[in-house]
Every structure is written in structure tokens, then in C-alpha cells.
Amino acid sequence: MNFSVLPPEINSALILAGAGSEPMLAAAAAWEDLADELASAALSFGTVTSGLVNGAWQGPAAAAMAAAATPYAGWLSAAAAQAAHSAVQANVLAAEFEAVRLSIVPTALIEANRNQFVSLVLSNIFGQNAPAISAAEALYEEMWALDVSAMSAYHAGASAVASALAPFAAPLEAVAGVLGVPGAGGVPGAAATPVVIPDRAFAISLGIGNIGGGNTGWGNLGDLNIGFGNSGTSNVGAANLGLSNFGLGNWGDNNFGFGNIGVGNFGFGNSGTGNIGIGLTGNGQIGIGGLNSGTGNFGLFNSGNGNIGFFNSGSGNFGIGNAGNFNTGLWSSGSGNTGFLNVGSFNTGLFNVGDANTGNFNVGSFNMGDFNPGWSNTGSFNGGNANTGFLNVGNINTGLLNFGDMNNGVFNTGQASNGVFYRGVNQGSVHFLITTPDITIPPLEIPGTTIPAFNLPALSIPGIDIPPISIPAGTALGAFNLPVLTIPDLTIPPITIPAGTSIGGFNLPAITTPSIYVPGISTGGFTLPAIGWSNSIVSPTVRVSGFSVPFGLSYWTNVLTLQAPFNAVPADISGSLGVGSFVLPTVAVDPYTLTTPISVGGFTLPPFTIPGLNVASIGVSGFALPAVTTQPITIPGFTIDPIGLGDLVLPDITTAPVTIPGFTIDPIGFGDLVLPDITTAPVTIPGFTIDPIGLGDLVLPDITTAPVT
């Protein structure tokens, strides 16, 4: 059965019928229980076998038993990881089924469209329903395409889940040959049967508490995991469950980020398949989750399927605030509208209440113009139907202000008149009365229509700018308690740099600083307060003994300006100076006060310029580092007492826009495989503001660390 050629009645009925996703969710729960049982059995089996070697029962028999039991412990661990992976895939498949149920066209809507189509065809005696029939058929084709699109997405997701599953490995043979090991007991046994250990390619894990093969880190369950607490295969990060996840807390396969559930999600907190963003639910979503509901929406606050824009509710809308289906524009509540605020369907313009109008403010349908309350008018302000012109109140008039029917002209109040201001019937023209007998039309039989399979072209979604997002002020975070944090011992080994390590020569470029100009600085006047002292100042008696200072003075004398008629000879003066002993009497300074404040007038520092500085380039030739050895570093453990914080309110946090320019990754070759160039477009993350966040009373518990060596 090929869903792409089935009509929407069948696809929708098949998807919406049945028990839903409950059986698959029950199967996922059963797989999770089986994974828990297998993991518990593997842990218990490993504990028992390790006791054979390290416990009281030792010897050749214990060693043989431990060697034979090791493959079984590994098989139990691998089976537990594979069962957990099967549970994840079952949950992902259930999410895929729920997504297709949300995106499929309801059967009631399809039945209403088909009933309307049949009614229009049966009443289309003179072809008057041709536009409505075309509109109903076009809407039916859109339903068909929407169902095929939803089924294609479901098929892709289910295929990805099926391809991620692998058959379980066959259980190992029973333990054999243990009791026949020589020396196993006091009584000699029979000929020992060789212990059969299957050929296995053991992968060594690096870290602590890993179960499986090829793990690096702590507490990983499975194979080829890197990080902490991963369960599955080829996960990188922490607490990932599944295959090839990168990040933290992902559940599924090929997720990148934090807290994703499903397959191929990129971002944070996404649930489904192929989502890019934050908190999205469904398949192929792009944006911020919690703001869109449905499938295939692009933008914010959309509810429905395949919407692009903001605040759309329905399917296939492009714009803002559209509530119907396949609208393009703003705030249209019908279907297939192009424009603004259209209530009907298939309108082009503004404020059209009817259907298939071209213009503005049309209450009727199939009008071309403005302000037509009737149907099928061409012009404006026509109150009747099928008028051509303006302000015609009757029907099938051509002209202006005709109040009757089938008039051609202006201000005609009668019927079928040609001219101006006629009041009668058939005025202003030659009239021939033609009567026809009643016509009986036999029943019409419309053959079935088969629409072949078709392919939807690629859809190009234009760029969209997400404005800054503000969290309102006063957002309060309740009090919480952190558990006790224990940091294990950390040992930093000695670091040795071998002798002879050479560092090549390098040149520092020239450094030039520009001149700095400091403008003039002016200070205003200021006043010093009164200065004085209240106590007398008395100097002590100073006695100085006599002393003498010898000296000698020799200098040349030549007065050039006078040009005296004698030769300058050096003068030589010698002698000494002596001072006899004397006594300095006591000096007293009486109290004094400067009663008047001292005022300093304003003054201006003249401007000055610091000239530029040029530092020439510096060249350093190569040199060799000597051997450098660091001693072990021991950091003793320490305890952080409880820390209490009162009510805490974080201030506004505003981030500037972040622009990540596009970049190109050149071709990468892996043997015969060459990856092509990868070019990314620039990504702009606008700034956003986080309003103050209030914390209740917060008390941190004791934090004790072990010694760090």
C-alpha cells in the first residue's frame, strides 16, 4: 500500500483509527523494565564472580570459574544497554505517531469538503457554481498534499527508528568444565573439560565505573562513550541515553545539545525529530519551543501545521495573526486569502467578509471592486448582484445609480431600461419577448477522478529575525537547598620539561604610540577655613660648642668684556672660620589664630602635549630552555560552612547582539573519502534582557573536600 497515491480520506482514517500510541508506550515501558533487570543482573553477576578471586574461595577452580563467567557478565551488560536503546526507540516511534496524528487532516473536514463539492455539482445547472466548485476542489487537493506530507515525515521518522535498531546477540553457552579442574576439591575429579571461552575482541575502557567497551570517563554503560553517566553507544557528554548523542541529558539518537528527546534534534529541550531550536515539540520545527504548537511551523506563537510567521492558527498560513488555512497576509480568519483582515475565503484585498472577492470591504462574494454588499459585482458600492458600475441597488445593472434590474445607464428606476432617468420597464430600447418552455435536465453522472502521484517541490523558507525576548520584572525563584558536595582526591603529577627544549627566534614588531594632547585644566576658587593653635609652643635650650671650618679657595679670573691689561693668574685664598660656644635661649610662641578664612582664586593649567613614542622592533634569537621539574603539589581538604543568603534580587541583565560570521571548512580527506567545502551563513543573535530575578532565603550546606595531592 503506497500512501502517496491514497486520497486523504483513507490516509486520515487509517492514522486516526486504532488504539493510538498507547501500545507502543507500553512496549517502551516493558523494554525499560527489561533493561533495568538486565543491568541489575549484570551488576550482581559481576559482584559474585569478583568474589571468587578476591574472597575466601580461591585457587585454580575459582580462577577458572571467574574466567568462564566474565563473558556472561559482559553479555548481560551489552544486553541491558541494547534493551535501554530499544526503549528509547519505542518512545521515539510513539512521538512520531503522535506528531503525524496532529498534522493529519481531520476526517470530518474532508467529509465536509466532499459533501459541499457534491452539493455544488448537483446544483450547478447553469454553471453558476463553477468558481465555488474550483475552490472546493483546490482545498481538497491541498488536504491531499498535506496528508501526503505528514505521512512522508512519519515514514522518514519510522525508518530512522527501524534502522537504529539492531538484533540481539545470541546468549552464550552454559558454563562448562568448571568442576573438572584439577585441585578444585579434595577428591580428584574426572578428566577436565577445557573451558570454552568465545573469541571476543575486548575493548578497554579508560576511567572509573564504566561497564562495556571502549568507554572514556566515569560511570558509562555501553560502548565507545566519552564523558560521564552515558548509557548507549558513541555518546559524548554526560547523562546521554541512546546512540551518538552530543551534549548533556539527551534521550534518543544523534541529538546535539541539552535535554533533547528524539532523533536528530539540535538545541535545548526539543522533543521529536529534526528540530532546531529550544523547547520544540514535533518534527522539523525551527524556533523557540513553547511558542509554537503543531508541525512544520516557522516563527513564534503559531498553532497548527506548516505556518510561517507569528500568531497564526491553522495550516499553511504565511503572515501574522491568520486563523484560517493557507492565508497570506495579516489577521485573516478564512482560507486562501491574500491581504489583511479578510473573514471569508480566497479573497484578495482588505476587510472582505465574503468569498473570492478582489478588492476591499466586500460583504458579498465574487466581487471585483470595493464596498459591494452583493454578489458578483464589478465596481464599487453596488447593493445588488451581478452589477457593473457604481452605486447600483438592483441586479444585473450596468452604469451608475440604477435602482431596478437589468438596466444600462444612469438613474434608472425601472426594469431592463437603456438610458438615463427611465422609470418604466423596457424603456429606451427595442424589446422582443422570447419565451421558452420548461426544460427537463436528465440526471447527471460524474465519473470518478483519479489524481496520479505527484512530488511537492522544495520549499524555500526566507530568513526571519527573532526580536529580543524580555523576561518581566519580579520573576521570583523560590528557595532551594543544595546537597552536600564532596570533591574527591585530585593528584597532579610532577611536570618535567626535558633539557634542550629549543625555542626559535622571534621578532617583536615596532610599537608606536600617537602623541597625547591634554587640554588646559581650570579649577574654581576655594576657601580654607580659619587656621590656629591654642597651646604655646616652647623650644628647649640649645647649647652649641665652638667649632672651626678650614677652607681654601682657588680660581681663575678673566674679565673678557673689560680686557684689562694684565694677565689672569689663579687666586689662592686659604684660612679657617671659627665660631665660639654659645647658648640659644628658650623661645616661646604664644597661641595664635588666623580668624579670617583664606581664599584661593581659580586658576587654569595651560595645555600640554605628550609626544608620540616609537619603540623599535625587538629581535630575540633562539635559545634553549634548561630542564624544568615541578615538585608534587598537595592541597589539603577543606570545608565550606553553610552560607546563608537573604532575599536576593538579580538586576537586569542585558546582552548585546551577538553576530557569528559565516565560515568555510575546507575539504577534509579521510582516505578515499573527501568531504566537500562546508560554508555556513552568518548567524545573528540579537541582544536580550533578563529582568531582576528574586531568590528566597537560600542556605548552602557544608561543602567538604578531600585532600588534593
N, C-alpha and C positions, 0 to 999 in steps of 0.2 A: 504494500500500500504506500503510495507516494503522496505525502501531504501537500506537495506543491501544486498538484492538479486537482485536489479536492476542493469543493466550494466551501465557503465559510460555515454553512450550516453543519457540515459533517465535522470539520476540524474543531469548531467550538463545542459541539455536542460531545465529541469524544474526550476533549480535555476536561470539560466541566462535569462529566458523569463519573461515577465510581466513588471510591472511598477517599479520594484525595491523597494527601501526603502522609496521613497517619500511619499506614503500614510501613512506609519507608522510615519514618521516625522511630517506630517500634523496632525495626531491624537495626537501626543505628544504635539504639539503646542496648539491644542484645549484644552487638559487637563490642560496645564499650564494656559491658559486664564481662564478656569473654576475655577481653584484653586485660582487665583487672585481675581475673582469676589466673591467667597465664603468667602475668608478671609476678603475682604473689607466689605461684608455684615455682617459678624460676628462682626467686629470692630464697625460698625455703630450701629448695634442692641444692642451691649453691652453698647455703649455710651448713647443711648436713655433710656435703662432700668435703668442705674445707675442714670440718671437724675430724674427718678420717685421718688427715695428715697431721694436724696440729693438736688433736685431742689425745685422749688416753689410748685409743686404739691405733697403734702404729705398726709398721712393719711392711713386708712385701705385699701382703694381701690388701692392706689399706691403700698402699700406693697404686696397686693395680686397679682397685675399685675406683679411686679418685680419677685415674687416667681414663677409665672407661666411662665414667659419669660426666666428665667435662663436656663432651659433645652434646649430651642431652640438656645440660643447663643452657648451653648456647642456643640450642634449637628452641627451647621454651622462651628465651628472651626474644629471639627473632620472631617467633610466632606471636608473642604479645605485641611487639611493635607493628606487625602486619595486621593484626586484628584491630589495633587502635587506628591504623591508617584506613582500614575498611569502614570503621565507624565514621571517620571524618568524611570519606567519600559518600557514604549514605546520607549524612546530613547535608552535604553539598548538593546531592541529587534532589533531596527534598526541597531545598531552597530554589533550585532550578524549576521544579514543578510548580511551586507557589508563584514564582515570577511569571511563568507562562500563563497561569490561571488569571493573574492580574492584568496581563497585557492582551489576552484574547478578547475578541468582540463578544459581548453577551448574546446568547441565542434569542432573547426577547427583542433586542434591537434589530437583529437580522430578520426575524419573522415580521416585525412591523414594517420594515422596508419592503419585503416581498409582498405583503398584503396591500400596501399602498401602491406598489407597481401594478399589481393585477387590477386593482380598482381603477387606476388611471387609464390602463389599456382598455378596459371594458367600456369606460365612459368616453373614450376618445372618438366620438362619432365623426366630427368634422375636423379632427386634428388639433383641436384647441388645447389639448393636454400634452402636446409634443415637448414643450420646454420642461414641464414638470416630470414627464417620463424620463427625459435625458438626465435630469438632476438626480432622480431616484436611482437610475442605473449607474450613474457616476459614483454615487455614495456607496452602492453595493460593491462596485469594483474596488473602492478604497477599503471597504471592510475585508474583501478577499485579500488584498495586498497586505493589510495589517495582520491578518491571521497567518498568512504565509511567512511574514517577517518574524512573528512571535514563535512560530513552530521552528523556523530556521535557527533562531537563537537557542531554543530549547534543545534542538538536535545537536548543535555545537557543544553546549554545556554537558549534555549527557554523554556525548562521545569522549569529551575530555575526562569525565569521571571514569568511564569504562577503560580508557587507555591507561589511566593511572593505577588501575588495579592489576595485581599480579597473582598467579595461583600460589597456593601454599605449598611449601616443601613437604615431601613425604616424611612421616615420622621415622625416627631411627629404629634400627633393630633392637631387640631386648638385650639387656646386659648379659653377657655370656662369659663363661670361663673364669669367673672370679674365685669360686670355691676350690678349684683345682690348682691353685697357685701353691708351689712348694713353700712350706713354712707357714701356711695360713692358720694351722691349728696344731694340736698335739698329736693327732692321728694322721698318718700320711694319707694323702688323697690319691685319687686316680690320676692318670696321665693328664697333665694340664692342657686345657684347650687354649690355644693362642687367643689373646684379647684382640678383638676386631675393632679397630678404630677407623672410621671412614676417612678417606683422604679429604682434607679441608685446606683451604688457603686462609690461614689465620691472619687477621688484620690487627695490628697492635694499636690500642688506644693510649693517648697521652693525656694524663690528668688524674682526677680523683673521682671515684664513684661512678665511672662510666660502665654501661652494660651494652655490649655489642662489639663492633669492629670499626677501627679507623676513626674513632671519636677523639676530639681535642677539646679539653675543658673539664668541667665538673658536672656530674650528675646527668649525663646524656644517656638516653635509651634508644638504641638503634645503630645505624651505621653512618659513618662519614659526616657526623655532626660536628660543628665548631661553635663552642660557646658554653652556655650553662643551662641545664634543665630542659634540653630539647628532646623530643620524642618523635622518631621517624627516621628519615634518611635525607642526608645532604642539606640539613638546616644550618643556617649561620645566624647566631644571635643568642637569645635567651627565651626559654619557655615557649618555643615553637612546637606545634603538633602537626605533622604531615610530611610533605616532601618539598625540598628545595625552597623553603621559606627564608627570607632575609629580614631580620628585624627582631621585634620583641612581641611575644604573645600572639603570634599568628596561628590560625587553625585552618588547615587546608593545604593547598599546593601552590607553589610559585607565587606566593604573596610577598610584597615588598613594603615594609613599613611596620606599623604597630597595631595590634588588636584587630587584624583583618580575619574574616571568616569566609571561606570560599576558595575560588581558583582565580589566579592572575589579577588580584587586586593590587593597587598602588596607592598608598596613602595611610590613613589612620581610621580605624573603626568601621571599615567597609564590610558589607555582608552581601555576597552574591558572586558574580563572575565578571571580570574585566572592568571593574570600576576604578576610576581615577579621582581621588579627592578625599573628603573627610566625612565619615558617618553616612555613607550612601547605602541604600538597600535596593537590590535588584541586579540587573545586568546592563553593562555598557554605560553606566552613569558617569557623568563628569560634573564635578562641582563640590558643594558643601552639603553633607548629609543632614538629615533632619529638616531640610528646607525644601527638598523635592520628594514626592511620593509617586511611585509608578515606575515605568520602564522607559529608557531611552530619552529622558529629559535632559536638557542642557540649559542651565541658568539657575534661577533661585525661585523658591516658593511655587513651583509648578506641581500640579496634581493631575495625573493622567499618564498618557503614553506619547512619546515622540514629540514633546513640546520643546520649543526653543524660545527662551525669553524669561519673563518674570510674571508671577501671579497668574499663570494660565491654568485652567481647569478643563480638561477634556483630552482630546487626542489630535496630534498633528498641527497644533497651533504655533504661530510664529508672531511674537509681539509681546504685549503687556496686557494682562487682565482679561484675556479671552476665556469665555466659559463654555463655548461650544466645541466644534470639531473643525479642524483644517481651516481656521481663520488666520488671516494675515493683517495685522494692524493692532489697534488698541481697543480693549473693552467691548468686543463683540460677543454676544451671547448666542448667536445662531451657529450655522455651519457654512463653511465655504465662503465666508465674507472677506472682502478686501477693503479696508478702510477703518473707520473709527465708529464705535458705539452703534453697531448695527444689531438689531434684535432679531431680524429674520435670517434667511439663509441665501447664500450665493449673491449677496449684494456687493456693489462697488460704489463706495461713497461714504456719506456720514448720516447717522441717525435714521437709517431705513428700518421700518417696522415690518414691512412685508418681505417678499422673496423675489430674488432675481431682478432687483432694481439697479439701475445705473443712474446715480445722481445722489441727491441729498434730501432728507426729511420726507421720504415717500412712505405713506402708510399702507398703500396697496402693494400689488406685486406686478412684476414685469413692466415697470415704468422706466422711461428714459427721460430724465429731467429732474425737477425739484418740486417738492411740496405737492405731490399728487396723492390724494386720498383714495383714488380709484385704482383700476387695474389697466394694464397695457396701454398707458398713455405715453405720448411723445410730446414733451413740452413741460410746462410748469403750471401749478395751481389749477389743475383740472380736477373737478369734483366727481366726474363720471368715469366711464370706462372707454378705452379704445379711442380716446380723443387725440388729435394732433393740433397743437397750438397752445393757447394760454387761457386760463380762466373760463374753461368750458364746464358748465354744470351738467349737461346731459351726457349722452353716449354717442360715440362714433361721429363726433363733430370734427370739422377741420376749420380752424380760424381762431377768432377771439370772442369771448363772452357770449357764446351760444348757450341758450337755456333749454333747448329742445334736444332732439336726437337726429343724427344723420344730416346735420346742417353743414353747408360750406359757406363761410363768410364771417360777418361780424354782427353781433347783437341780434341774432335770430332767436325768436321765442317759440317757433312752431316746430314742425317736423319736416325733414327732408327738403329744406329750402336752400336755394343757392342765391346769395346776395347779401344785402345789408338791411337790417331792421324789419325782416319779414316776420309776421305773426301767425300766418296760417300754415297749411300743410301743402307741400309740394309747390311752393311759390318760387318764381324766378327760374323755372326750368320746364322743359318738355317732359311730360310724365307718361309712362306706359305701365299699365298694370299687368303684371305677369303672375299667374297663379300656377302652382304645381300640385299635383295630387300627393297624398301621403305616400311616403317611401318606406318600405319594409326592408330592413337590412338583415340578412340571414346571420346566424351565429358565426362569430369569427373564431378560428382555431389558430393559435400562435404556436408554431413549432418550438421545440426546445432549443436553447442556445448553448453551444459548447465553447468555452473560452480556453484556448490552449495554454500551456505553461509559458510563463514569461519571467524575465530576470529584471529585478529592480536595479537601476544604475546606482553607481556610487554617490553617496550624499556628501556634500561638502559643507561643513559647519563653519560659519565665519568666526573670527575671533570675538571674544567677549571680555569686557573689563569688569572685574568684580570690585565694587566700591569698598572703601574702608568699612569695617564692621565694628560697632561700638557696643560694649557691654555696659548697661545702665549703672549709674552710681548706686552705692548701697548694697551691692551684691555681697551677701554675708556667707561665710564658710563656717559652719559650726565647729565647736571644739572637738578635738580628737586626740588620741594618745598614741604615741609611737612605741612599739615594743622595744625590749632591751636589745641593743645592738652589740654584738661581740665580733671583734676583729681578730682573726687567727694570727698565729705567729708568722712573721714575714722575715725571711733571711735574704740579705743582699750579699752575694759572694764577693770576694776581693776582685778588683778590676785591675788588670795588668796591661799596660801599653808596652810592647816589646821595644828594646833599644833599636836604634837605626831607622825608626819611622821618619821618613823624609817628607817635608812639606815644600812644594815647589815655590819658586819665587813669584811674587805678585807685585803689582804697582797700584798704589792709591792714586786716584785721579786728582787733578788740581782742584782746590776748593776756593771759590771766590765769593766773598760776601759783599753785597752792594753797600754804598755809603748810607748812613743813617742820619736823618735830619731831625733834630729836636727843636721844635719851635720855642719862642720865648715863653717863659712861665711868669705869671703875675700872681702875687699874693696880696690879699687885703690887709688893711691895718689891724693891729691887735693891741690890747692894753694889758700890761702887767699889773697885778694887784699891789697894794702897799707892801713894802719890804721893811723889816725892822727886827731888832733884837732887844730883849727885855733885861738880860743879865749883863753885868760888867765883865769885860774881858781884861784880865791882868796877866801880863807877861812875867816870867820868872827873872831873877837876877842872873845876868850872864857875865862871867869873868873870863877875859881873854888875856893870856900871857903874851909877852912880847915876842916878835919874830922878825926875821930879816929875809929879804929876797934878793939874791945876787942876779945881776943881769949883764949882758953885753950886747952892743948894737953896732952893726957894720953895714954900710950901704953905699951905693954909688950915687953921685949927684950930677946931673947934666940937664940943665935947663935949656932945651933946644930953642925955645922961642926967643930967649934973650941973646943967646950966643955970646956969653961973657968971654972975655979974652983970658981965660985961664983954663987949665986942663982939669978935668974932673978926676979926683982921686978918691978912693974909698975912705969914708969916715969911720973911725973906730972909737966908740964910746963905751966905757966899762965902768962898773961900780956896783953898789948894792943899795937896797932900800930897807930900812928898819922901822919897826913900829914897837914902841914900848908897851908894857902891860897896861890894861885899862879895864874898867868895870862899867858894864851897861846898866844903868839904873832901871828899876821896875817901871813899866809903862802900863797905865790903866786906861781902858777905853770905856767910857760911860755908855749906858743904853742909848739907842738912837732908833728912830723910826722915820722912814720915808712915808709921810702921810699921803702925799699926792700920788695917785696911780701913774705908772709910766706907760706912755702910749708910743707905739712904733707905727709909723705910717706905712702904707702899702708900697711895695717896690716890685720891680719887674726884672727877672733874669733875662739877659739877652739870649737869643737863639744861638745854637752852636751845631756844628755838623761833625759827625764821626765819619772819617773817610773809610772807603771800602778796604777790605782786607783780602789779599791774594795769598793763598797757600799753594806753593808749587807742588807738583805731583811727587809722591814719595815712592821709591822703589825698594822693595825688600827682596833680597836674594834668598834662594833656597837654603834651608837649614834642616838639621836632623834633631828630632826630639829624643832625649835620653829615656831610659826605661822608667816608667811611672807605675807604681804599685800602691793601691789603696788598701788600708787595713780594714778588717771586718767592722761593720758599724752595728752596734747593739742599741736598740731603742726600747727601754723598759715599758711594760704595760702601764696604762693609766686609766683612771676612772673619771668620767664626767658626771658630776652630781645632777640631780633633776634641775631642769631650767624651766622656770615659770614665766610665761608671757601673759600679760593682761590683754584686754581687748585691743586688738591690733587692726588698724585700717591701713591698707596699702594705698599709696597715692595713685593718681592717674599715671598710666604707663602708655606713652605714645611712641610708636615706631615709625621711622621714616620709610618711604617706599624703598624696596629692595629690587634692584634690577640685575638679573643674571643674564649676561650676554650669551648669544649663541656661540657654540664652539664646534669644532670639527675633530673627529677622531680619525686619523689616517688609517689606511688599510692595515689589518693585522693578519699575519700569516701563521697558521699552525700546520706545518707540513704541507699537504696538498690542499688544505682549506685556507682560503683567503677571505676575510671579512671585508666588505666594501666600506667606503667612506661613510661615516655616520655624522650628520650635521643636525644640530638642534637649533631651533629658533630661539630668539631672546625671550626670556620669561620675566615679567614684571610683577612683583608682589607689592601691592600698594600698602602704605602705612596704615596701621590700625591703632585704636586707643582702647586700653583696658582701664575701666573706671575703678575707683577705690574698691578694694575687697576687704571686708571686715572679718577678722578671726575672733572667735570667742576665747575664753581663757584657755591657754594652751600650756601644758606641762610636759616637758620632755623627761622620760625616765632616765635612770642611771645608765650610763654608757661605759662599759668596762672593756678595755682592750688587753689582749695578752701581750707578753713581751715580744718585741720585734728585734730580731737579730740580723 
